[in-house]
Amino acid sequence: MNLPRNVMWFEALLYLSLTLDSLSVAFQDRTPSADMTEAMVNTATVMAAGLILLLVYLVWLAAQRRKNWPRWVLIGSLVLSVYSLVEIIADTGVALDSCIEIVSCALTAAGLYYSYTGDAKGWFNG
């Protein structure tokens, strides 16, 4: 069975968002400080990479395996990301890394929108 057009948009936009997230993690400052030891920085980086891989798997489950529940997990992840982003912007203002996160959240929101509209409605079976 061919993938519906809206499901393709969902998958492409979420993979693009996760690519931005992985580039953001790859280029973040890893300089140890008084607050963050080198081990803590490394652990945070590995955890971020693991989370991105988990989200890639959830997108694949939803789009290719037609599962509905991963979309709800992705919505929860988006809500947490937006909440975190609002806190970061409130503390430090808008910077390059927060702009990248804004674009990533927008891509995720658009992709999730596509997964609930148009020809994607009958695709997800639970």
C-alpha positions in Angstrom: 0.0 0.0 0.0 1.3 3.4 -0.9 2.0 6.0 1.8 -0.6 8.8 1.8 0.6 12.3 0.9 0.0 13.8 4.3 1.8 10.8 6.0 4.8 11.5 3.7 4.8 15.2 4.8 4.5 14.1 8.5 7.5 11.8 8.1 9.6 14.2 6.1 8.9 17.2 8.4 9.6 15.3 11.6 12.8 13.8 10.2 13.9 17.3 9.2 13.2 18.5 12.7 15.2 15.7 14.3 18.0 16.4 11.9 18.1 20.0 13.2 18.0 18.7 16.7 20.9 16.4 16.1 22.9 19.2 14.5 22.1 21.4 17.5 23.5 18.7 19.8 26.5 18.2 17.6 27.5 21.8 17.7 26.6 22.7 21.3 29.3 23.9 23.7 30.9 21.0 25.6 33.3 23.0 27.6 33.4 21.8 31.2 32.6 24.4 33.8 32.1 24.6 37.6 28.4 23.6 37.1 29.0 20.9 34.5 31.9 18.4 34.7 33.2 16.7 31.6 31.4 13.5 32.6 28.1 15.3 33.0 28.6 17.0 29.6 29.3 13.6 28.0 26.3 12.0 29.7 24.0 14.8 28.6 25.3 14.4 25.0 24.7 10.6 24.9 21.3 11.0 26.5 20.3 13.6 23.8 21.5 11.3 21.1 19.6 8.4 22.5 16.4 10.5 22.8 16.8 11.6 19.1 17.1 8.0 18.1 14.0 7.1 20.1 12.1 9.8 18.4 13.3 8.6 15.0 12.0 5.2 15.9 8.6 6.6 16.9 8.2 8.5 13.6 9.0 5.3 11.7 6.5 3.4 13.8 3.8 5.9 13.1 4.5 6.4 9.4 5.6 3.0 8.2 4.0 0.7 10.7 0.7 2.7 10.9 0.7 2.9 14.7 -1.3 5.7 16.4 0.2 5.8 19.9 3.6 7.1 18.7 1.9 10.3 17.4 0.6 10.9 20.9 4.0 10.4 22.4 5.4 12.8 19.8 2.8 15.4 20.7 3.8 15.1 24.4 7.5 15.5 23.3 6.5 18.7 21.4 4.7 20.1 24.4 7.7 19.5 26.6 10.1 21.0 24.0 8.0 24.1 23.7 7.8 24.5 27.5 11.6 24.1 27.7 12.1 26.5 24.9 9.9 29.2 26.5 11.9 28.8 29.7 15.2 29.1 27.9 14.1 32.2 25.9 12.8 33.8 29.2 16.2 33.2 30.9 18.7 34.0 28.1 16.6 35.6 25.3 16.6 34.6 21.7 19.9 33.3 20.4 21.0 31.2 17.4 20.5 27.9 19.3 17.0 28.9 20.4 16.1 30.0 16.9 17.1 26.6 15.6 14.9 25.1 18.3 12.0 27.3 17.3 12.3 26.1 13.7 12.5 22.5 14.9 9.3 22.9 17.0 7.5 24.5 14.1 8.5 21.7 11.8 7.3 19.1 14.4 4.0 20.9 14.8 3.5 21.1 11.1 4.3 17.4 10.6 2.0 16.4 13.4 -0.7 18.6 11.9 -0.3 16.7 8.6 -0.6 13.4 10.4 -4.1 14.3 11.6 -5.5 15.8 8.5 -6.4 15.0 4.9 -5.6 11.5 3.6 -3.7 10.6 6.8 -6.9 10.2 8.8 -7.5 6.5 8.0 -3.8 5.5 7.9 -3.1 5.0 11.6 -4.7 1.9 13.1 -3.6 1.9 16.7 
